[in-house]
Amino acid sequence: MLDRTLRLVDEGPRPFYQAAVVSLAGTSVLAMAIAALIRPQGPLPETQRLMIAVALAGAGLSAVLGRASLAGTGRSRPGTWLDRVAAPSDRAAIWLALAAWFPFLLVVVYYRAKATFPPPVRYIYFPYDDKRWETTAYLLGVLGPALWLTTAARVLIVGRGKPTTWGAWLTGLFRGSQR
């Protein structure tokens, strides 16, 4: 399994692009399920309908990107214009970070769905507004991508060094650069 993973690391950004597309599709489907199942009694609130519409757009986007990936399989070399924008190793790190980041967006969907329930107590001086989803969206939207991108780049750098065991790979993540 380590050898297969090392071959994926050497292959370039394509497998990580496919992983990001699958991650987006899975996250979109789960977001629709969360928005449909976690809601107050009665008709579907506008918030849930909006979340389902955005998740459906994400699922459609992943279908289009997956189709584009399959259509580009026959070509010997993908567009070289991408190489001018970002190196293949950088693109691999970006796609790997996105594949890991998408499922964490389900936390935002969950808290937003929970915010549609009426408050447990009635406040006299100010209305209760559940802001957990806003805090989560901010933290996952600002800090999450930076941390995931840094981690993904480090994972790929250590993987390109051909570690002999999983333990060596994990140890290499926490050591300084070998350059």
Buried (B, 14 or more C-beta within 10 A) or exposed (E): EBEEBBEBBEEBBBBBBBBBBBBBBBBBBBBBBBBBEBBEEEEEBEBBEEBBEBBBEBBEBBBEBBEEBEEEEEEEEBEEEEEEEEEBBBBBBBBBBBBBBBBBBBBBBBBBBBBBEEEEEEEEEEEEEEEBBBEBBEEBEEEBBEEBBEBBBBBBBBBEEEBEEEEEBEEBEEEEEEE
